[in-house]
């Protein structure tokens, strides 16, 4: 049996809004330690969401429970919830449905919605995203900045964003980043990204006032937004490969 009670109903709405355009269906894995999902869109942009059990007002899950849900239907249903509503999610043992309850803080409004779970083999879709470090040396504090500002300052006709990080050159931080930005690195990096992907991940910006971006020439880029004190949402995608990358200089 599963029963979750989340006081911050608006947070769940923001999470769904940030991923619904990337994937139509997703498997929510519920365990005794938290509520999570992993998914990948058709262009191989992977995402990972974790909500630890400590962040819920009540969290009851006596066994691992996969829940395949249609995110479009789930988003439509969550539009009926006010931002300050308390959200309760329940699944009975052996049931093929999930019940969402939206309750106003004053308890003068209670709405129940029942949604049928999808019958999909969840084991075949588990991505098993590894906890990879960006460099072989001891971990550094990763670069942190407001990604949404980077995307918005570019011309509307732009299709790609070229990022340079050179140990001896602070041009990048002076031109593009705010005063609160911290960049730490131990090797030069030159990467090109599709703005389509960057614009997709910025939809998670309302979840946090800070985004962490981990860059490496050898691994997919990781964009992470912290979700209060209870978890995170991460996006993984590979940079564009240009045939003439060696000829590009900052």
Beta strands, then each sheet from edge to edge (+ up, - down):
strand 1: 2-6
strand 2: 25-30
strand 3: 34-40
strand 4: 46-52
strand 5: 58-61
strand 6: 65-70
strand 7: 86-91
strand 8: 97-103
strand 9: 110-116
strand 10: 143-144
strand 11: 160-165
strand 12: 189-194
strand 13: 211-214
strand 14: 221-227
strand 15: 231-237
sheet 1: 5+ 1- 7+ 8- 9+
sheet 2: 6+ 2- 3+ 4- 15+ 14- 13+ 10-
sheet 3: 11+ 12-
end
